[in-house]
Amino acid sequence: MTRVGVCLSGCGFLDGAEIHEAVLTLLALDQTGARVVCCAPNVEQADVVDHLSKQARAGQARNVLAESARIARGEIKDLGDVHAGDLDALIFPGGYGAAKNLCSFAADGPECSVNPEVERLVGEMLDAGKPIGAICIAPALISRIMGSRGQGPRITIGTDPGTAEAINAMGARHEPCSATGYVVDAELKVVSTPAYMLGSGPAEVYAGIKQLVDQVLEMALSPVG
């Protein structure tokens, strides 16, 4: 059974993982019979946002791992306890949490830093030749990690010129893509799809995510090298 890590960044698109993207990723994986290993870093969120008013709540704090457990129905691991040897593939749903909690792209753009445990696990996966999927804004953190390693993956966040420019500034090679499509870097084993960077609703988003999951799983079953 293929083991796929799904790294979450909280619960709610404004300060954590985009819930539709996370759940649709889990659905696509479950339909294939893959074994899902949900994980998240055990750190405080960068901020807390009221999703009704869409306003930040000053003075409030939430834990990324505890919030992510809501999506995973409690079946989740501390990212620090997850290693490439435990997985055949790794997927990052989007949401602002990917750009706030997993890295600082939302605040720092191309000069962002990445959570050390996220950077470690992604590096282990790359060293092992295991595939990585990145959804919505999550390609930003993959671009930062791989750019610092001198690797420039073909990747997409959709069609937004400013974000694409920032992706390229980190050493990646951005390619425009529709919400229902995906971009594959077959050599580096990285797959990306825009999801809610462009998508108008769950149907469009699922079309791209389903193809990403299928591509990631196909790569996971291919010989390393």
N, C-alpha and C positions, 0 to 999 in steps of 0.2 A: 504494500500500500504506500503510495506516494505521500510524504510528509511535507506539508506546506505551512510555513510560518506566516501569520498575518499580524503585522505590527501595527497596533492601534495607538492613538495619540490623545485619548480622552473620549468624550461623548457629546457631540454637538458641533456643527460645522463652524461656528464662530470662534470656538476656543478649544476644540478637540477634533476627533475624527468625524468626518461626514458620515452620518448614520446610514443613509441610503447606500453610499459607496461601500461602506463596510459590510452591511448586510447582503448586498448583491454579490459582493466578493465571496462571502461565506456560502451563499446559495449556489453560485456557479461551481465552487469547489465541492460542495456536498453532492451536487448532481453527478460529479465524476467519481465519487467514492473516495476522494482523497482524504487523508487524515489531517485535520486542521489543528495547528498549534497557535492559539492566540497568545500574544505577548505585548507588553508595554513597559516603558521605563518607569521605575518607582521614584518619581520626582514630582514636585509641585508644578501645576500648570503655570504658564507665563501670565495668564490673567483669567478672570472669570467673566463671562458675558451672559446677560439675561437674554435668552433667545426670543422672548416676546417683545421686549422693547428694543432689542439689539444694542443695548448700552452696557458698557463695562461696569462691573460692580466692584468698586474700590474697597479694599480691606477684606475681601473674601478670598479664600484659598481652597483649592481642590487638588486631589492627587491624581495624576495621569493614570496610574495603574488601577486605582479604585474606580475611577470614572469609566475606564475602558472595560472593566469587568461587567458593567451594565449591558454592553453590547454582546459580550462573550457569555452571558448568563452565568458568570462566576467562574467559568472554565478558562483560566488565563494564567500565564506565567510571568514572573518578573523577568524582564528582558535580560537582566544580568545573569540569569540562570540558563539562558538559551544560547546554543552554539551551533555552528554550521554542521557539525557532526550529527546534530539532532534533526536536521532538515534536509529535504531535497530541493526546496525552492523557498523563496521569501517574497511576500507581497506587501506593499504599503498602500492602504487607502489614503485618500486625501482629506480635505478639511483644513481649516486654519491651524489646527493642532499640529499638523505635519510641518508647518512653517513657523510655528511658535514654540512647540514643546519638544519636537524631535530635532529641530534646528532653529536658528534665529533668522531665517530668510525673510520673514514678514517685517522684521525691524531693521535688518542689516543688509538685505539684498545680497549681491554677489560676495560681499565680505563676511557672510554669515559663518557661524560656527555650528558644529553638529554635536548633539548629545554623545558623550563618549561611548556609551554602550551601543547606541545605534551605529556609530562609526565602526566600532569593533566588529559587530555582527555582519554588517555589510562587507567589511574588508575580508572577513573569514569566508563569506560566501563567494566573493570574487576570487580569492586565492584558491578556493576549491573548485572553481569553474561551475558553480551552481547558479541557476537563473534567478533573476530578480524582476519583479513587476512593480511599476510605480504608477499610481493613479492620481489624476487631477494635479495638484501642486506638489505632490510627493517627488516628482522628477527633480525638483530643485535641490533636495537634500542628496539625492543620488548624484547629481551633477557636481555638487560641492565635494563629496567624498571621492568620486572618481577623478575629478579634475585635480585634486591634491595628489593623486597617485600617478598623474601623467596620462590618464586614460580619458578619452573624449567620446563618450557614447552618443550614438544617434538616439534622440529622445524628443518627446513632445509634451507640451502643456496646452496645445490647441493652436490659437492664432493670435493671442494678445502680443503686440509688438514689444511692449516694455518688458514683460516677463520673459519673452523669448530672448531679448537682448541680454538680460541678466543671466539666463541659462548659458548662453554662448560665452559670456564673460567668465564663467567658471570653468570653461574648457570643454563643455559639451557641444554637440552639433544639433541645434534645434531644427525640427521639421514640422511644418504646419500639418494639422490633422483635424478631422471632424470628430464630433462626440461619439459617433458610431464606429469610428475607425481605431487604429492603433499603429504604433511604430515599433519595429523590431530591429535591434542590433544583434544580428545572429552571431557575430564574432565574440562580443562581450557578454552575450546572453542577458540582455536588458530589454524589457518590453514595457511600453508606456501607452496610456490612453488619456484623453482630456477629461472625460466624465463631466462633472459640474463646472469645469472651467468654461464649457460651452453648452452642455446638455440642457434641454428644456424640461426634462422630467425623467422619472425612473426608467421608462422604456428605452430612451436613447442612451442613457447612462449604462443600462444593463447590456445593451448591444456591444458597446465597446469593452466593458469589463469581462463579459463572457468570452470574447475573442482573446483578450489578454490572458485570462486564466487558461484557456486552451493552449495558447502558444507557450506559456510558462511551463505547463505540464508536459507538453511535447519536448521541450528542451530538457526538462528534468529527467526524462526517460532516455535521452540521447547519451551516448558515451561522452565522458569528460575529455576535453582536449580540443 
